[in-house]
Amino acid sequence: MTLRMRVGQFIAYFFRSLLWSINLLLVLYTCLAYWLLYSLQTEHWSASMIMITLPVAWVLNFVVVCLWLTARPWRSWLSGLVLIIGLILFGSRTFVWHTPTEFEGKGQPVNVFSYNVQSFDLTASYDLYQSSPRVRRTMNYVLHYDAPIKCFQEFYNSTTIPDYNLVKRFQEAGYTHTAFLFPEMAQATDGDVGVAIFSKYPILQSGREPFGPQNGIVWANVKIGNDTIRIINVHLHSMGIRVGKVLKQKEIKGVQRETRGVLSALHNGFTDRREEVIKVERYIHESPYPVIVTGDHNDTPYSVVYERLRRTLPNSFEDAGRGFGFTYNHLPGFIRIDHQFHDPKLTVLNFETINYIKYSDHYPIVGTYALK
């Protein structure tokens, strides 16, 4: 055997050993994420950071499986087994494929529409109010979508220009019952209403709890025929993920600065959302009526917020959705952070992420429900 062959064998052995070591560490990391998410033993922000990276760990395990299949096929079983366990434990919150259920019985099903409208982009194009077809298309879409209950986050209203006086236009379209996070802003010249509920059905009672300038909870007890349900519309603290800003940096210092900003925002977001979801749970438990929780939760299905709500109420996407259901329209894009959870007393017939509507940085979601 020549020296070149010996060196080649040594290099191949070194890299196989390195890959196997990385493989073992990756498997341990993935199993830790499984344990944290499944047991919810701790809700510390560091645990949330590990949980949210679970899809990345799955992708890396899949890459490792492919690499071993080309070199040492028998070693691919470890990551393969981890992927199978993940599919069993968390597959339904990642990918589902349900067909819509036909409504049977008296009355009619109820559509609950939810959309983070990003202030209709009015704040970014203030000087172009009167000549912004994109903004007008957004407003016309949310106004005419066929749903008797509509929930919005980052809702914005302006009374100075008739086209943009959305509160008035909704009322003229039959949505005469409303609940706002900041009701005083609904009649302002330029108002950040924040979280908003519009209903064609009577609202018997409502309440609100702000978390910040636009974040908070708005709930409304809505009477539908002889029944009453509670709609809880939430906008939890932002994730703070601005991948685009990191990628746009041309110098390493800029990348480091933006990366630190993202990590700091993630830390603050995990901490704030954990406190906010406890308040959401309180409104659920205090409700004398069946509950639907909808809105921009700013957390993925692999998080403390999602897991806590999922243990309280079934998730509508998991019960009646299709595909991956990604709801974020900017980088990183492949995340689902807008959710609906429903009371077991309500049957979810269909759930849709309307991913062809790209007016905002979120996609609209809509659930169709029938009262049992």
C-alpha positions as CSV (number, residue, x, y, z in Angstrom):
1,M,0.0,0.0,0.0
2,T,1.5,3.3,-1.1
3,L,1.9,6.3,1.2
4,R,-0.8,8.2,-0.7
5,M,-3.3,5.4,-0.1
6,R,-2.5,5.4,3.6
7,V,-2.9,9.1,3.8
8,G,-6.2,8.9,2.0
9,Q,-7.5,6.2,4.3
10,F,-6.5,8.2,7.3
11,I,-8.3,11.3,6.1
12,A,-11.4,9.3,5.3
13,Y,-11.3,7.7,8.7
14,F,-10.8,11.1,10.4
15,F,-13.8,12.6,8.6
16,R,-16.0,9.5,9.3
17,S,-15.1,9.7,13.0
18,L,-15.8,13.5,13.0
19,L,-19.2,13.0,11.3
20,W,-20.1,10.2,13.8
21,S,-19.2,12.4,16.7
22,I,-21.3,15.3,15.3
23,N,-24.1,12.8,14.6
24,L,-24.1,11.7,18.3
25,L,-24.2,15.3,19.5
26,L,-27.0,16.1,17.1
27,V,-29.0,13.1,18.2
28,L,-28.6,14.1,21.9
29,Y,-29.6,17.7,21.1
30,T,-32.7,16.5,19.2
31,C,-33.7,14.2,22.0
32,L,-33.3,17.1,24.5
33,A,-35.6,19.2,22.4
34,Y,-38.1,16.3,22.3
35,W,-38.0,16.0,26.1
36,L,-38.4,19.7,26.8
37,L,-41.3,20.1,24.4
38,Y,-43.1,16.9,25.3
39,S,-42.7,17.2,29.1
40,L,-42.5,21.0,29.4
41,Q,-40.4,20.5,32.6
42,T,-39.0,24.0,32.3
43,E,-40.3,27.1,30.6
44,H,-37.0,29.0,30.8
45,W,-36.1,31.1,27.8
46,S,-33.1,28.9,27.0
47,A,-35.4,25.9,26.8
48,S,-37.6,27.8,24.4
49,M,-34.6,28.5,22.3
50,I,-33.8,24.8,22.0
51,M,-37.4,23.9,21.3
52,I,-37.8,26.5,18.5
53,T,-34.8,25.0,16.7
54,L,-36.3,21.6,16.4
55,P,-37.1,21.8,12.7
56,V,-33.5,22.8,12.0
57,A,-32.4,19.7,14.0
58,W,-34.7,17.5,11.9
59,V,-33.2,18.9,8.6
60,L,-29.6,18.3,9.9
61,N,-30.5,14.7,11.0
62,F,-31.9,14.1,7.5
63,V,-28.7,15.4,5.9
64,V,-26.7,13.1,8.2
65,V,-28.8,10.1,7.1
66,C,-28.1,10.9,3.5
67,L,-24.4,11.2,4.1
68,W,-24.2,7.9,6.0
69,L,-26.2,6.1,3.2
70,T,-23.3,7.0,0.8
71,A,-20.5,5.9,3.2
72,R,-21.6,3.6,6.1
73,P,-25.3,2.8,5.6
74,W,-25.6,0.9,8.9
75,R,-24.8,4.2,10.8
76,S,-27.8,6.0,9.3
77,W,-30.2,4.1,11.6
78,L,-29.6,6.5,14.6
79,S,-30.7,9.7,13.0
80,G,-33.3,7.8,11.1
81,L,-34.8,6.5,14.3
82,V,-34.8,10.0,15.8
83,L,-36.7,11.3,12.8
84,I,-39.3,8.6,13.1
85,I,-39.8,9.4,16.8
86,G,-40.2,13.0,16.0
87,L,-42.8,12.2,13.3
88,I,-44.7,10.1,15.9
89,L,-44.6,12.8,18.6
90,F,-44.9,16.0,16.7
91,G,-45.9,15.1,13.2
92,S,-49.5,16.5,13.5
93,R,-48.3,20.0,14.4
94,T,-45.8,20.0,11.5
95,F,-47.7,18.6,8.5
96,V,-51.3,17.4,8.1
97,W,-53.7,16.8,5.3
98,H,-57.4,16.9,6.1
99,T,-60.3,17.3,3.7
100,P,-63.0,19.8,4.6
101,T,-65.9,18.3,6.5
102,E,-69.4,18.9,5.2
103,F,-71.7,20.6,7.7
104,E,-74.7,18.6,8.8
105,G,-77.5,19.7,11.1
106,K,-79.5,22.9,11.7
107,G,-78.1,26.4,11.5
108,Q,-74.9,27.2,9.6
109,P,-71.2,26.9,10.2
110,V,-69.3,30.0,11.4
111,N,-66.1,31.3,9.7
112,V,-63.6,33.0,12.0
113,F,-61.2,35.0,10.0
114,S,-57.9,36.3,11.5
115,Y,-55.2,38.4,9.9
116,N,-52.3,40.5,11.0
117,V,-52.6,43.3,8.5
118,Q,-49.3,45.1,9.3
119,S,-51.2,48.4,9.8
120,F,-52.3,48.1,6.1
121,D,-48.8,49.4,5.4
122,L,-50.3,52.9,5.9
123,T,-47.6,54.0,8.4
124,A,-44.9,53.2,5.8
125,S,-46.6,55.0,3.0
126,Y,-48.3,57.9,4.8
127,D,-47.5,60.5,2.2
128,L,-48.9,58.2,-0.5
129,Y,-52.3,57.6,1.2
130,Q,-54.4,58.8,-1.7
131,S,-52.4,57.0,-4.4
132,S,-51.7,53.5,-3.0
133,P,-53.6,50.8,-5.0
134,R,-51.9,48.1,-2.9
135,V,-53.3,49.5,0.4
136,R,-56.7,49.8,-1.2
137,R,-56.6,46.2,-2.4
138,T,-55.7,45.1,1.1
139,M,-58.6,47.0,2.6
140,N,-61.1,45.8,0.0
141,Y,-60.0,42.2,0.6
142,V,-60.5,42.2,4.3
143,L,-63.7,44.1,4.0
144,H,-65.3,41.7,1.5
145,Y,-64.0,38.3,2.7
146,D,-67.0,36.2,3.5
147,A,-66.8,35.7,7.3
148,P,-69.2,37.0,10.0
149,I,-66.4,37.2,12.6
150,K,-63.2,38.9,11.7
151,C,-60.2,39.3,13.9
152,F,-57.2,41.6,13.2
153,Q,-53.9,42.4,14.7
154,E,-52.0,45.6,14.0
155,F,-55.3,47.1,12.8
156,Y,-55.0,50.8,11.7
157,N,-57.8,53.3,11.0
158,S,-57.8,56.8,9.6
159,T,-60.9,59.1,9.7
160,T,-59.3,61.8,7.5
161,I,-59.8,59.9,4.2
162,P,-63.1,58.0,3.6
163,D,-61.4,55.1,1.9
164,Y,-59.3,54.4,4.9
165,N,-61.9,54.8,7.6
166,L,-62.1,51.1,8.0
167,V,-64.2,51.1,11.2
168,K,-66.9,53.0,9.5
169,R,-66.7,50.9,6.4
170,F,-67.0,47.7,8.4
171,Q,-70.0,49.0,10.2
172,E,-71.7,49.9,6.9
173,A,-70.9,46.4,5.6
174,G,-72.9,44.9,8.5
175,Y,-70.2,44.4,11.1
176,T,-72.0,46.6,13.7
177,H,-70.5,44.9,16.7
178,T,-66.9,45.6,17.6
179,A,-64.3,45.2,20.3
180,F,-61.0,47.0,20.2
181,L,-57.7,47.0,22.2
182,F,-57.6,50.8,22.0
183,P,-61.2,51.9,21.3
184,E,-60.3,55.6,21.6
185,M,-58.0,55.2,18.5
186,A,-60.9,54.0,16.3
187,Q,-62.2,57.6,16.0
188,A,-58.7,59.3,15.9
189,T,-57.4,61.1,12.9
190,D,-54.7,58.4,12.6
191,G,-55.2,55.6,15.0
192,D,-53.3,52.4,15.9
193,V,-56.3,50.3,17.1
194,G,-54.1,47.3,17.5
195,V,-56.1,44.1,18.1
196,A,-59.7,44.3,16.8
197,I,-62.8,42.1,16.5
198,F,-65.6,42.8,14.1
199,S,-68.8,40.7,14.2
200,K,-72.1,40.6,12.4
201,Y,-73.4,38.7,15.4
202,P,-74.3,40.6,18.7
203,I,-71.4,41.0,21.2
204,L,-72.9,40.5,24.6
205,Q,-69.8,41.4,26.6
206,S,-66.1,42.2,25.8
207,G,-62.9,43.1,27.4
208,R,-59.3,44.0,26.7
209,E,-55.8,43.9,28.2
210,P,-52.9,45.7,26.5
211,F,-49.4,44.4,26.6
212,G,-47.8,47.3,24.7
213,P,-48.5,49.8,21.8
214,Q,-50.1,47.2,19.6
215,N,-49.9,43.9,21.5
216,G,-52.6,42.6,23.8
217,I,-55.8,40.5,24.2
218,V,-59.3,41.4,23.1
219,W,-62.1,39.0,24.0
220,A,-65.8,39.1,23.1
221,N,-68.8,36.9,24.0
222,V,-70.6,36.5,20.7
223,K,-74.2,35.4,20.5
224,I,-74.9,33.1,17.5
225,G,-78.5,32.1,17.3
226,N,-79.4,30.4,20.6
227,D,-75.7,29.8,21.5
228,T,-72.9,32.0,22.7
229,I,-69.1,31.6,22.2
230,R,-66.1,33.6,23.4
231,I,-63.7,34.8,20.8
232,I,-60.2,35.6,22.2
233,N,-58.1,37.6,19.7
234,V,-54.4,37.8,20.8
235,H,-51.3,39.5,19.5
236,L,-48.4,38.3,21.6
237,H,-44.9,39.9,21.8
238,S,-43.0,39.8,18.6
239,M,-40.4,37.1,17.9
240,G,-37.9,39.7,16.9
241,I,-36.5,37.6,14.0
242,R,-35.2,39.9,11.3
243,V,-33.2,37.6,9.2
244,G,-33.2,40.0,6.2
245,K,-31.3,42.6,8.2
246,V,-28.6,40.1,9.0
247,L,-28.3,39.0,5.4
248,K,-28.1,42.5,4.1
249,Q,-25.0,43.4,6.1
250,K,-21.8,43.6,4.1
251,E,-19.3,43.7,7.0
252,I,-18.8,41.2,9.7
253,K,-19.4,43.8,12.4
254,G,-22.8,44.6,11.0
255,V,-23.6,40.9,10.9
256,Q,-22.5,40.5,14.5
257,R,-24.5,43.6,15.6
258,E,-27.7,42.4,13.9
259,T,-27.3,38.8,15.2
260,R,-26.9,40.1,18.7
261,G,-30.1,42.1,18.2
262,V,-32.0,39.1,17.0
263,L,-30.8,36.9,19.9
264,S,-31.7,39.7,22.4
265,A,-35.2,40.1,20.9
266,L,-35.7,36.3,21.0
267,H,-34.8,36.3,24.6
268,N,-37.1,39.1,25.5
269,G,-39.9,37.6,23.3
270,F,-39.7,34.2,25.0
271,T,-39.9,35.7,28.4
272,D,-42.7,38.1,27.6
273,R,-44.9,35.6,25.7
274,R,-44.6,33.1,28.5
275,E,-46.2,35.7,30.9
276,E,-48.8,36.7,28.3
277,V,-50.0,33.2,27.5
278,I,-50.7,32.7,31.2
279,K,-53.2,35.7,30.9
280,V,-54.7,34.1,27.8
281,E,-55.3,30.9,29.8
282,R,-57.0,32.9,32.5
283,Y,-59.6,34.3,30.0
284,I,-60.1,30.7,28.6
285,H,-60.8,29.2,32.0
286,E,-63.0,32.1,33.2
287,S,-65.2,31.9,30.1
288,P,-68.7,30.4,30.7
289,Y,-68.9,29.7,27.0
290,P,-67.0,27.6,24.4
291,V,-63.9,29.4,23.4
292,I,-62.0,30.1,20.2
293,V,-58.5,31.6,20.5
294,T,-57.1,33.2,17.4
295,G,-54.5,35.6,16.4
296,D,-50.8,36.3,15.9
297,H,-49.1,34.3,18.7
298,N,-45.6,35.0,17.4
299,D,-44.5,31.5,18.4
300,T,-44.1,28.3,16.4
301,P,-45.7,24.9,17.2
302,Y,-42.4,24.0,19.0
303,S,-42.7,26.5,21.8
304,V,-43.9,26.9,25.4
305,V,-46.8,29.2,24.2
306,Y,-48.1,26.7,21.7
307,E,-47.7,23.6,23.9
308,R,-49.5,25.3,26.9
309,L,-52.4,26.3,24.7
310,R,-52.5,23.0,23.0
311,R,-52.8,21.3,26.4
312,T,-55.8,23.5,27.1
313,L,-57.6,23.5,23.7
314,P,-57.2,21.5,20.5
315,N,-55.4,23.2,17.6
316,S,-57.6,23.9,14.5
317,F,-54.8,23.5,12.0
318,E,-53.9,20.0,13.4
319,D,-57.6,19.0,13.3
320,A,-58.6,20.3,9.9
321,G,-55.7,22.0,8.1
322,R,-53.7,21.0,5.1
323,G,-50.0,21.1,4.3
324,F,-47.4,22.9,6.5
325,G,-49.7,25.9,7.1
326,F,-46.8,28.4,7.1
327,T,-48.2,31.9,8.0
328,Y,-45.2,34.2,7.8
329,N,-44.6,36.0,4.5
330,H,-41.1,37.2,5.2
331,L,-37.8,35.5,5.9
332,P,-37.4,32.9,7.3
333,G,-40.8,32.2,5.8
334,F,-41.2,28.5,6.7
335,I,-42.8,29.1,10.1
336,R,-46.3,29.0,11.4
337,I,-46.9,31.6,14.1
338,D,-50.6,32.5,13.6
339,H,-52.9,30.0,15.2
340,Q,-56.4,29.1,16.1
341,F,-57.4,26.9,19.1
342,H,-60.9,25.8,19.6
343,D,-63.1,24.4,22.5
344,P,-63.8,20.7,22.2
345,K,-67.5,21.6,22.3
346,L,-67.0,23.1,18.8
347,T,-66.4,21.0,15.7
348,V,-63.8,22.4,13.3
349,L,-64.9,21.6,9.8
350,N,-62.1,23.3,7.9
351,F,-59.0,25.4,8.5
352,E,-57.1,27.3,5.8
353,T,-54.0,29.3,5.6
354,I,-54.6,31.7,2.7
355,N,-51.1,31.8,1.4
356,Y,-51.8,33.5,-1.9
357,I,-52.8,36.8,-0.2
358,K,-49.5,38.5,0.2
359,Y,-50.5,42.0,1.2
360,S,-48.9,41.8,4.7
361,D,-46.0,40.1,6.3
362,H,-48.5,37.5,7.5
363,Y,-51.0,35.3,5.7
364,P,-54.7,35.3,6.7
365,I,-56.0,32.2,8.5
366,V,-59.7,31.1,8.7
367,G,-61.4,28.4,10.7
368,T,-64.9,27.0,10.0
369,Y,-66.7,25.8,13.1
370,A,-70.0,24.1,14.0
371,L,-71.6,24.1,17.4
372,K,-72.3,20.6,18.7
